[in-house]
């Protein structure tokens, strides 16, 4: 049954549920993963000015990483009420799957850090889409400021083992990409307000010290016509530096950064409120105005509910177009809370584990993190019920959007910067004798400046997804599959054809050699660490976090 507060049925016969007499009833099949990122939605918002299309369970509190901000997987979708024996209603529309785009990667980065510390990640913090989106996919880039759409796939073998024969399941990959980021010298100026957590929990290694190194790196990287302000928070928030142009003031900025010291509790609410106040004061037309939150997100003072915190600054967000970029740090990290904040703040998250990763985020990937190519971007995949018996979206539980809200531009989507890619993987079960179109994927977004809506589509046919997955033509599809299976295994899922962790580690190692991609090598290490921890053996040392395809 369709509901306004939550995901309305993505498998519909004859339009809305119950609208066409005689339409075949659609059931949910067990075992499906339907995620987001993500990236992450909002609370009840049916009558709000800006309704959120991504609505995970409510009542989550900050700092509780097992809070319901991270939605539980849903079941798979099946076409017939009585199983596989009934004939499909060919007059009914295609199956639909709709979600807000997500470019977050923090879940994977934090999982790698946790494994490196000798611990398995909490399943509630594992979001498969963020694992997948941490790796290059090599999609063709659009010539303009919109998206390219790539739809392909391969046949999933039966169970683990390279000798397993093909099953009736295929892996469908929907790839969306924006135009590569311009050189730093060509990007618009930026007006950045840094909101830094200096609570007691930030005193540990890899926390406040790493934040200070990150901000110093960024101070060197920013241009003379960029501006920054600095807000710190513990029990209360304090403005350490009002909005200041970089030209002639770099030493002043460094001095303010170096003066930060750990204090007491974590009042994220106070920090964000003050940060947005400073951003509004220093707002500049025609530039990228962004609040950058650097924290372990373990909120324990003030309002610790992400939704209500963002509601307090909603007018500033909408009127001034200020977006929120979350940078997570620390071995104990409130991942779900940070994700929820940035999703409601029209932004995204990443995780920084060391100075090398900080340099990637604040130097190599800087334009992608502070510019926007698209606002409120959503994707809708229409499956042809003549050929598709069942499908499962891997991840994006926190990014669900009601199917009929796809073209409702008041419903929140995802914000995407230059050079980003977004990948959605589906496990698709074809009907016997299937031939023709399998799925059509459409992405819809708003121009960041004009708010004009645009769409782009791509499709796949049965022949497109009939090749073998492992050892097939697309190495990048295999990397995405390894990342997705790894995430699904960590959170106890049961995707079709799931290999063992040992087999996944082996495949990742081979792919790392074939692609000469060090981030895939680090994925192999992480999988090996997870296998060792599950078997009770000593895990090997890991490397840095994976890196998404940006730039």
ChimeraX attribute file (.defattr): number of C-alpha atoms within 10 A of each C-alpha:
attribute: neighborCount
match mode: 1-to-1
recipient: residues
	/A:1	9
	/A:2	15
	/A:3	9
	/A:4	12
	/A:5	19
	/A:6	20
	/A:7	22
	/A:8	20
	/A:9	23
	/A:10	23
	/A:11	25
	/A:12	25
	/A:13	24
	/A:14	18
	/A:15	14
	/A:16	16
	/A:17	17
	/A:18	15
	/A:19	11
	/A:20	12
	/A:21	9
	/A:22	10
	/A:23	18
	/A:24	22
	/A:25	16
	/A:26	19
	/A:27	18
	/A:28	17
	/A:29	18
	/A:30	12
	/A:31	16
	/A:32	24
	/A:33	24
	/A:34	26
	/A:35	27
	/A:36	33
	/A:37	33
	/A:38	37
	/A:39	36
	/A:40	39
	/A:41	36
	/A:42	30
	/A:43	20
	/A:44	14
	/A:45	16
	/A:46	14
	/A:47	7
	/A:48	11
	/A:49	11
	/A:50	15
	/A:51	21
	/A:52	27
	/A:53	35
	/A:54	33
	/A:55	27
	/A:56	27
	/A:57	18
	/A:58	17
	/A:59	13
	/A:60	21
	/A:61	21
	/A:62	26
	/A:63	22
	/A:64	19
	/A:65	23
	/A:66	18
	/A:67	19
	/A:68	17
	/A:69	31
	/A:70	29
	/A:71	25
	/A:72	17
	/A:73	19
	/A:74	18
	/A:75	17
	/A:76	18
	/A:77	23
	/A:78	24
	/A:79	27
	/A:80	20
	/A:81	14
	/A:82	13
	/A:83	12
	/A:84	13
	/A:85	8
	/A:86	11
	/A:87	12
	/A:88	17
	/A:89	17
	/A:90	13
	/A:91	12
	/A:92	17
	/A:93	16
	/A:94	23
	/A:95	25
	/A:96	20
	/A:97	23
	/A:98	28
	/A:99	33
	/A:100	32
	/A:101	31
	/A:102	32
	/A:103	27
	/A:104	31
	/A:105	29
	/A:106	33
	/A:107	30
	/A:108	29
	/A:109	23
	/A:110	27
	/A:111	27
	/A:112	28
	/A:113	27
	/A:114	21
	/A:115	22
	/A:116	21
	/A:117	14
	/A:118	18
	/A:119	16
	/A:120	18
	/A:121	19
	/A:122	13
	/A:123	19
	/A:124	19
	/A:125	25
	/A:126	25
	/A:127	33
	/A:128	33
	/A:129	32
	/A:130	31
	/A:131	29
	/A:132	30
	/A:133	26
	/A:134	29
	/A:135	24
	/A:136	23
	/A:137	23
	/A:138	13
	/A:139	19
	/A:140	15
	/A:141	20
	/A:142	15
	/A:143	11
	/A:144	11
	/A:145	16
	/A:146	23
	/A:147	28
	/A:148	21
	/A:149	23
	/A:150	19
	/A:151	23
	/A:152	22
	/A:153	27
	/A:154	26
	/A:155	25
	/A:156	29
	/A:157	23
	/A:158	18
	/A:159	17
	/A:160	17
	/A:161	13
	/A:162	12
	/A:163	9
	/A:164	12
	/A:165	13
	/A:166	17
	/A:167	15
	/A:168	16
	/A:169	25
	/A:170	26
	/A:171	26
	/A:172	28
	/A:173	21
	/A:174	24
	/A:175	22
	/A:176	29
	/A:177	26
	/A:178	27
	/A:179	22
	/A:180	21
	/A:181	20
	/A:182	14
	/A:183	9
	/A:184	16
	/A:185	9
	/A:186	9
	/A:187	15
	/A:188	16
	/A:189	22
	/A:190	23
	/A:191	26
	/A:192	29
	/A:193	30
	/A:194	26
	/A:195	30
	/A:196	29
	/A:197	32
	/A:198	28
	/A:199	25
	/A:200	16
	/A:201	24
	/A:202	29
	/A:203	16
	/A:204	14
	/A:205	13
	/A:206	16
	/A:207	26
	/A:208	26
	/A:209	17
	/A:210	20
	/A:211	26
	/A:212	19
	/A:213	19
	/A:214	23
	/A:215	20
	/A:216	19
	/A:217	17
	/A:218	17
	/A:219	22
	/A:220	13
	/A:221	15
	/A:222	21
	/A:223	17
	/A:224	14
	/A:225	13
	/A:226	19
	/A:227	25
	/A:228	24
	/A:229	23
	/A:230	24
	/A:231	24
	/A:232	28
	/A:233	27
	/A:234	25
	/A:235	21
	/A:236	18
	/A:237	23
	/A:238	17
	/A:239	18
	/A:240	16
	/A:241	18
	/A:242	16
	/A:243	21
	/A:244	21
	/A:245	18
	/A:246	19
	/A:247	12
	/A:248	10
	/A:249	13
	/A:250	16
	/A:251	12
	/A:252	12
	/A:253	21
	/A:254	17
	/A:255	11
	/A:256	15
	/A:257	22
	/A:258	13
	/A:259	9
	/A:260	17
	/A:261	15
	/A:262	18
	/A:263	16
	/A:264	16
	/A:265	21
	/A:266	29
	/A:267	24
	/A:268	33
	/A:269	24
	/A:270	21
	/A:271	25
	/A:272	27
	/A:273	17
	/A:274	22
	/A:275	30
	/A:276	26
	/A:277	16
	/A:278	24
	/A:279	27
	/A:280	20
	/A:281	11
	/A:282	19
	/A:283	23
	/A:284	15
	/A:285	10
	/A:286	10
	/A:287	17
	/A:288	22
	/A:289	26
	/A:290	27
	/A:291	28
	/A:292	24
	/A:293	27
	/A:294	26
	/A:295	29
	/A:296	29
	/A:297	32
	/A:298	27
	/A:299	28
	/A:300	17
	/A:301	17
	/A:302	15
	/A:303	16
	/A:304	22
	/A:305	21
	/A:306	28
	/A:307	22
	/A:308	15
	/A:309	20
	/A:310	22
	/A:311	14
	/A:312	14
	/A:313	18
	/A:314	18
	/A:315	12
	/A:316	17
	/A:317	21
	/A:318	14
	/A:319	9
	/A:320	15
	/A:321	18
	/A:322	24
	/A:323	26
	/A:324	27
	/A:325	26
	/A:326	27
	/A:327	24
	/A:328	28
	/A:329	29
	/A:330	26
	/A:331	18
	/A:332	19
	/A:333	23
	/A:334	24
	/A:335	29
	/A:336	31
	/A:337	28
	/A:338	31
	/A:339	35
	/A:340	32
	/A:341	29
	/A:342	27
	/A:343	35
	/A:344	28
	/A:345	27
	/A:346	23
	/A:347	31
	/A:348	31
	/A:349	29
	/A:350	25
	/A:351	28
	/A:352	27
	/A:353	21
	/A:354	20
	/A:355	17
	/A:356	12
	/A:357	19
	/A:358	22
	/A:359	19
	/A:360	13
	/A:361	22
	/A:362	22
	/A:363	17
	/A:364	15
	/A:365	22
	/A:366	20
	/A:367	26
	/A:368	21
	/A:369	24
	/A:370	27
	/A:371	23
	/A:372	19
	/A:373	24
	/A:374	26
	/A:375	25
	/A:376	24
	/A:377	27
	/A:378	30
	/A:379	26
	/A:380	22
	/A:381	24
	/A:382	20
	/A:383	25
	/A:384	21
	/A:385	25
	/A:386	21
	/A:387	22
	/A:388	25
	/A:389	24
	/A:390	23
	/A:391	27
	/A:392	26
	/A:393	26
	/A:394	26
	/A:395	33
	/A:396	30
	/A:397	29
	/A:398	32
	/A:399	32
	/A:400	32
	/A:401	30
	/A:402	25
	/A:403	25
	/A:404	14
	/A:405	18
	/A:406	25
	/A:407	14
	/A:408	12
	/A:409	20
	/A:410	15
	/A:411	24
	/A:412	27
	/A:413	34
	/A:414	30
	/A:415	27
	/A:416	31
	/A:417	26
	/A:418	25
	/A:419	21
	/A:420	26
	/A:421	30
	/A:422	25
	/A:423	26
	/A:424	25
	/A:425	25
	/A:426	22
	/A:427	25
	/A:428	27
	/A:429	22
	/A:430	22
	/A:431	16
	/A:432	10
	/A:433	7
	/A:434	16
	/A:435	14
	/A:436	13
	/A:437	18
	/A:438	24
	/A:439	26
	/A:440	20
	/A:441	23
	/A:442	20
	/A:443	24
	/A:444	24
	/A:445	29
	/A:446	21
	/A:447	17
	/A:448	17
	/A:449	12
	/A:450	7
	/A:451	13
	/A:452	11
	/A:453	16
	/A:454	14
	/A:455	15
	/A:456	15
	/A:457	18
	/A:458	18
	/A:459	19
	/A:460	21
	/A:461	19
	/A:462	21
	/A:463	15
	/A:464	17
	/A:465	22
	/A:466	18
	/A:467	18
	/A:468	18
	/A:469	21
	/A:470	19
	/A:471	12
	/A:472	12
	/A:473	12
	/A:474	16
	/A:475	18
	/A:476	16
	/A:477	25
	/A:478	22
	/A:479	24
	/A:480	24
	/A:481	23
	/A:482	28
	/A:483	27
	/A:484	25
	/A:485	25
	/A:486	28
	/A:487	26
	/A:488	22
	/A:489	20
	/A:490	23
	/A:491	17
	/A:492	10
	/A:493	18
	/A:494	14
	/A:495	18
	/A:496	23
	/A:497	20
	/A:498	23
	/A:499	21
	/A:500	16
	/A:501	23
	/A:502	15
	/A:503	17
	/A:504	24
	/A:505	24
	/A:506	16
	/A:507	19
	/A:508	26
	/A:509	18
	/A:510	15
	/A:511	21
	/A:512	20
	/A:513	12
	/A:514	10
	/A:515	13
	/A:516	11
	/A:517	13
	/A:518	16
	/A:519	19
	/A:520	26
	/A:521	21
	/A:522	20
	/A:523	29
	/A:524	27
	/A:525	24
	/A:526	28
	/A:527	26
	/A:528	24
	/A:529	27
	/A:530	30
	/A:531	21
	/A:532	17
	/A:533	17
	/A:534	14
	/A:535	10
	/A:536	9
	/A:537	11
	/A:538	12
	/A:539	21
	/A:540	16
	/A:541	13
	/A:542	22
	/A:543	17
	/A:544	20
	/A:545	25
	/A:546	24
	/A:547	22
	/A:548	23
	/A:549	19
	/A:550	24
	/A:551	19
